[in-house]
Amino acid sequence: MFTSNAREGLAIAEIVFYVPALSIAALVTLRHGFNRHDGWIFLVILSFGRVIGYSCGLAAQLQSNPSSSLIEAAVILSSVGLSPLILAMLGILSRVHSGMTNGRGLPPRVFRLLFIPSTVALILAIVGGSDQFSSKLSDQSQGRTLTRAAIILFVVTFVVQSGIALLSFFNFRAISQGETRLLIAVACSIPFLAVRLIYSVLSVFVTDSTTFSLTEGSVVVEGFMAVFEEFMVVILYLSAGLATPKLVKKGTRSGRYMEAGDVSLMNQAPGIQHQHVSKSQQV
């Protein structure tokens, strides 16, 4: 893995992409907020992890005898990209549904429940990846088991979230003004995430071939089935985040957020207290 010129080029391409992506993701997160249920913070985490991971991988490639810890860091950080993407997808869907009018959106607890398996899968992927670099055969076997469990959780969560995204189009008119592009971005990302998941499934469950191996696999296959897909999902989500208006918290009983200046939505939402202060009451 770490002596191939092609893989070195792939690492450089990742760094070149994710350095500006990290800045844009930070900008989008500052604009919309750091709430994990909005999803933007996970794009920051993904971009930062990719920059560090592929920097470690590039450093290992440039060394004649790279340390095992450097290789381990590169492989682990490159193998946990699915979790931030799926969590970002979940957060964006949560925002879309929280802004639906007439109570047509799914309740927040649905998205909080879906947050759990993705987080567990992330932990399993990190622990499993670390165990696979152990000198003990028992730890290596346990690492492969944990990694497979993580991928299964990712697949299940992705299928459920994709179903929610596609079903959301039946309530397209209930989506608050300016947020339809978020749902469209999620829908467009589904095919790319599906291919990315397939690559992870093959890399974990196909053991009689090195084509999909994270350490010795085909650079071309990784580029077209993993790297390109991640690029497209990040571009879709960041573009939607930049184009979507910032939300301003209003005095609603439900505690939901609404777009600044969306007067029509404020008039439709129940429980909003409109306070009119006369000049004599102003301080």
N, C-alpha and C positions, 0 to 999 in steps of 0.2 A: 504493500500500500504506500509506503513512505519513500519509495525510490522512483516512482513513476512520474515522468514529466507531465503526463496528462492529468494525474491526480494533483500535482502541484498547481497546474493551471486551474483546475476546478476549485481548489482552495483559494486561490487568488481571486477568482470570479466571485466566490461567496463573500469574501472580505470586501471587495469593491462594491458589491450590492448592499451588504448589510450595514456598512458604516453610514452612508446617507439614510438608509432605512431606519437606523436607530435614531438619528436626529429627527426625522419626520415623525416617527412613532412617539418620541418624547413630546414633540410639539402637539400632536393630536391628543395625547394623554393629558397634557397641561390644559388644553382647551376644553376637553369633555370631562375631566376628572379622573382621579386615581382609583375609583371604585372598581373592584374586581368584577362586579356584576355587569359592568359596561363593556368589558373585554379589551379595552385599549391597552391596558398595562401589560397584557400578555404579549403584545407585539413588541413592546420594549424588551421584555424578558427574552423573547425569541431572538431578536436582533443582537442583543448583548451576548447571549450564549453562543450564537453563531460566530460572531466576531472573535470571541475568546477561543472557541473550539477550533475553528479553522486556522487561527493564528498558531495554536499549539500544534496542529497537524502540519502546517507549513514549516514551523520550526523543526519538527521531527524529520521532515523530508530533507531539510538542508543539512542535517547531521548524519555523519557516516554511521554512528552508533547511538541512536536516540534512546533516551531513558524510557523505561516501561511506564513510569508515571506520566510522562508527556504524551505517550501514545494512548494511555488509559483516559486521560483528560479529554483528548481529541475525540476518541470514539464515543465516550459517554455523552459529551456535549452535543455531538452530531446525531446521537440516537434518541434524544429527548425532544426533538423538534415538533413531534406530533401533538404533544400535550398543550403547549401554548397556542397552537393553531386551533385545536378543538375547543379550548377554553375561550379563545377570542370569538370564535363562532357562537359559542353559547352565550357569551356576554352581549354580543350584538343582537341576538335573538331576544334576549331578556329585555333589552332596551326597546326593541320594536313592540313587543307585547305589552310592556308597561305603559306605552303611549297610546294603545288602541282605545278608541272611544266606545261608549255604551257597554263597557265591561266585557268586551269580546276577547280580550287577551287572556292568555293563560296566567294563572296566579303566580306570584314570585316564588312560592315554595317549590313549584315544579322545577324551576331553573336552579334553585338552591340544592335540590336533591340530585340533579344531573351534575352539579359541580363536584360532588363527592367521588364518583367513580373515576373521573378524569384526574383528580388529585391523587387518588390511590394509585392509578396507573402510572402517573409520573414518578411517584415514590418507588414503585416496583421496578420501573425501568432504570432508575438511577442505581438502586441497590443491586438489581440483576446484572447490570453492565459492569459494576464494580466487582461483583463476585466472579464474573467470568475471567477476570485477570488474576484471580488468586492462583497460588501455586498448588492448592489442594484440589484434587479431582472432585471431591464432594461439594466444595464451594462452587466449582465451575458448573457442575450439574444443577445445583440449586439456582445459580444465576440464570441458566437457560430456562429453567422452569418459571422463575419470576418474570423474566422478560416476555415469555409467551403469555403469561397471565396478563401482563400489562397490555400487550397487543390485543388480546381478546376484549379487554375492557374498553380500549380505544375504539374497536370496531363496533361494539354494542352501543356505546355512547354516540358515535358518529351516525349510526343508522337511525337512532331515536331523534337526534337533532335534525338530521336531514328530513325526516318525516314531519317534524314540527315546522321546518322552514317551508316545505312544499304545501302543507295544509294551511299555512298562514296566508297563502294567496287567495283562499276562499273568503278571507276577511280583509282583502286588500284595501277596500274603501274605508275601513275603520282605522287604518294606520294613520297616525297624525301627519300633518303636512310637513314635508321635508325629510321624512324618515323612510319613505318607500325605497329610496336608493340603498338603504342599509339591507333591506330584505333582498333586493335584487343582487347586491354584492354577495350575500351569503348563498343565494341560489346558484350564482355563477361559479362560486368556489367549490361547490359540491363535487363536480367531476374531477377537479384537480386534487381535492382531498382524498377522493376515492382511489385514484391512481397511487397517491402517496401512501395510503394505507395498504394497498395491495403490495407495494414494494416492501413495506415493513413486514407484512405477513410472510412473504416469500423469503426475506432475509433471515427470519427467525425459524420458520418451520421447514424450509427446504435445506436439508443437511447434506445431500449427496452431490451438491454442486456449489462452486464458489462464485458463481455469477452474481449472486445477490449478497455476498458477504460484505459486511461493513469494513472489514480490514483488507480483504484480498479480492473484492468483487470487481466487476466491470465498471470502469469509470463512465463509459457511455450509457450503460443502463442506469447507473445512479444519477447521472446528469439529466436524463430524460424522464425518469420515473420518480425522482425525489427532489432534486435541486430546482428544476424548472417549475414543478408543481408548487413548491414553497414560494418561489418568487412570485408566481401569479396570484396566489392567495394573499400574500402580503400586499401586493400592488392593489388588488381589489379592495381589501379592507381599509388600507390607508387612504386610497382615493375616496372611498365612501365617507371615511371619517373627516377628511378635509372639506368635503362638499356638504356635509350635514351641519345644520345650525347648532350652536351651543344651546344647551338646555338651562333654563333658569328655574330654580325651585319656587313653586308657588304655595300659597297657603291652602292646600287641599287636605281633606281628611284622610285621603288614601296615601298621602305622602309622595305622590308621583311627581315626576318632573315634566315640564312642558317647555316648548320652544319659546324663546323670547320673542315677544311681539305677536304671538299667535292668539289674537284676541278671540277669534271665532271658537277656537278649542277651549279657551277659558270659559266662554259662555256656555259651552256644552257640558263641561265637567261638573259633576255634582259636588256640593260641599264647599265651593269656593266662596270666600267671604270678601265681597267688594267693599272696601272702606273708602268713604268719601269724606275728606277732611276739609272743613271750611277754613277760610283765611283767619277767622278769629280763633280757631282751635290750633292753628299752626304755631310752633314754638320758634 
